[in-house]
Amino acid sequence: MEKVTVKNLKTGKKIEKNIDGVFIFIGYVPQTEPFKNIVKLNERAEIITDIDMMTSVSGVFAAGDCTEKTYRQITTAVADGTVAALNTIEYIQAL
Ligand SMILES: Cc1cc2nc3c(=O)[nH]c(=O)nc-3n(C[C@H](O)[C@H](O)[C@H](O)COP(=O)(O)OP(=O)(O)OC[C@H]3O[C@@H](n4cnc5c(N)ncnc54)[C@H](O)[C@@H]3O)c2cc1C
């Protein structure tokens, strides 16, 4: 990565900027299509979970950016995963 060309969509003017790297903004749409007929999703296609990360289907857990929440960071995804994993163990042991 050496440089990018930025185009002003209003004026059409292009400028070049020398840069070392780039973060691609991939958008917010979660890839939950395969699960839409299995668990409940919200209007943004995010999986709805309760506080234990359990979805609308008993014994099915979800974690991370694909779930309904305000902040999407490594720390929140990892925390979700911990909660989901521990509750999965508890769910199985209770069967
Ligand atoms: C450009 C950018 C910069 C960011 N910077 C920061 C930062 O500085 N600090 C920070 O804390 N967070 C940052 N984040 C957010 C952070 O990356 C996410 O919150 C975190 O990665 C979410 O983890 P996740 O495991 O929920 O989802 P992901 O990391 O998105 O993992 C989901 C995985 O599932 C896979 N997958 C999808 N569909 C399927 C399928 N059908 N079958 C099998 N696998 C599938 C994907 O390929 C992917 O590997 C950034 C995100 C982006 C895009």
The ligand as a Tripos MOL2 file, in Angstrom:
@<TRIPOS>MOLECULE
LIG
   53    58     1     0     0
SMALL
NO_CHARGES

@<TRIPOS>ATOM
      1 C1        -11.8680   -2.1890    9.9310 C.3       1 LIG1
      2 C2        -12.2130   -2.6190   11.3270 C.ar      1 LIG1
      3 C3        -11.4690   -2.1230   12.3780 C.ar      1 LIG1
      4 C4        -11.7600   -2.5110   13.6910 C.ar      1 LIG1
      5 N1        -10.9940   -2.0390   14.7150 N.ar      1 LIG1
      6 C5        -11.2090   -2.4660   15.9650 C.ar      1 LIG1
      7 C6        -10.3580   -2.0660   17.0320 C.ar      1 LIG1
      8 O1         -9.4020   -1.2940   16.8380 O.2       1 LIG1
      9 N2        -10.6230   -2.5270   18.2700 N.ar      1 LIG1
     10 C7        -11.6520   -3.4010   18.5160 C.ar      1 LIG1
     11 O2        -11.8110   -3.8300   19.6670 O.2       1 LIG1
     12 N3        -12.4690   -3.8000   17.5260 N.ar      1 LIG1
     13 C8        -12.2790   -3.3600   16.2710 C.ar      1 LIG1
     14 N4        -13.1060   -3.7730   15.2540 N.ar      1 LIG1
     15 C9        -14.2640   -4.6140   15.5970 C.3       1 LIG1
     16 C10       -13.8470   -6.0600   15.8090 C.3       1 LIG1
     17 O3        -13.0680   -6.4960   14.7060 O.3       1 LIG1
     18 C11       -15.1150   -6.9180   15.9330 C.3       1 LIG1
     19 O4        -15.9590   -6.3940   16.9510 O.3       1 LIG1
     20 C12       -14.7660   -8.3610   16.2590 C.3       1 LIG1
     21 O5        -13.8850   -8.8990   15.2980 O.3       1 LIG1
     22 C13       -16.0420   -9.2030   16.3030 C.3       1 LIG1
     23 O6        -15.6940  -10.5410   16.4850 O.3       1 LIG1
     24 P1        -16.6920  -11.6790   16.0390 P.3       1 LIG1
     25 O7        -16.0010  -12.9650   16.3560 O.co2     1 LIG1
     26 O8        -18.0430  -11.4300   16.6310 O.co2     1 LIG1
     27 O9        -16.8900  -11.4970   14.4660 O.3       1 LIG1
     28 P2        -15.7880  -11.6150   13.2800 P.3       1 LIG1
     29 O10       -14.4180  -11.2460   13.7670 O.co2     1 LIG1
     30 O11       -16.3920  -10.8510   12.1540 O.co2     1 LIG1
     31 O12       -15.7810  -13.1540   12.9750 O.3       1 LIG1
     32 C14       -16.8390  -13.7930   12.3100 C.3       1 LIG1
     33 C15       -16.2270  -14.9500   11.5350 C.3       1 LIG1
     34 O13       -17.2630  -15.7730   11.0230 O.3       1 LIG1
     35 C16       -16.9380  -16.1340    9.7030 C.3       1 LIG1
     36 N5        -18.1780  -16.5080    9.0300 N.ar      1 LIG1
     37 C17       -19.1710  -15.7060    8.5490 C.ar      1 LIG1
     38 N6        -20.1470  -16.4350    7.9900 N.ar      1 LIG1
     39 C18       -19.7720  -17.7370    8.1270 C.ar      1 LIG1
     40 C19       -20.3580  -18.9750    7.7460 C.ar      1 LIG1
     41 N7        -21.5350  -19.0410    7.1320 N.pl3     1 LIG1
     42 N8        -19.6970  -20.1100    8.0400 N.ar      1 LIG1
     43 C20       -18.5130  -20.0770    8.6900 C.ar      1 LIG1
     44 N9        -17.9130  -18.9290    9.0720 N.ar      1 LIG1
     45 C21       -18.5360  -17.7860    8.7860 C.ar      1 LIG1
     46 C22       -16.2470  -14.9240    9.1400 C.3       1 LIG1
     47 O14       -15.4650  -15.2650    8.0210 O.3       1 LIG1
     48 C23       -15.4080  -14.4810   10.3270 C.3       1 LIG1
     49 O15       -14.1600  -15.1250   10.3640 O.3       1 LIG1
     50 C24       -12.8340   -3.4020   13.9390 C.ar      1 LIG1
     51 C25       -13.5770   -3.9140   12.8720 C.ar      1 LIG1
     52 C26       -13.2850   -3.5200   11.5720 C.ar      1 LIG1
     53 C27       -14.0880   -4.0870   10.4180 C.3       1 LIG1
@<TRIPOS>BOND
     1     1     2 1
     2     2     3 ar
     3     2    52 ar
     4     3     4 ar
     5     4     5 ar
     6     4    50 ar
     7     5     6 ar
     8     6     7 ar
     9     6    13 1
    10     7     8 2
    11     7     9 ar
    12     9    10 ar
    13    10    11 2
    14    10    12 ar
    15    12    13 ar
    16    13    14 ar
    17    14    15 1
    18    14    50 ar
    19    15    16 1
    20    16    17 1
    21    16    18 1
    22    18    19 1
    23    18    20 1
    24    20    21 1
    25    20    22 1
    26    22    23 1
    27    23    24 1
    28    24    25 2
    29    24    26 1
    30    24    27 1
    31    27    28 1
    32    28    29 2
    33    28    30 1
    34    28    31 1
    35    31    32 1
    36    32    33 1
    37    33    34 1
    38    33    48 1
    39    34    35 1
    40    35    36 1
    41    35    46 1
    42    36    37 ar
    43    36    45 ar
    44    37    38 ar
    45    38    39 ar
    46    39    40 ar
    47    39    45 ar
    48    40    41 1
    49    40    42 ar
    50    42    43 ar
    51    43    44 ar
    52    44    45 ar
    53    46    47 1
    54    46    48 1
    55    48    49 1
    56    50    51 ar
    57    51    52 ar
    58    52    53 1
@<TRIPOS>SUBSTRUCTURE
     1 LIG1         1 GROUP 0 **** ****
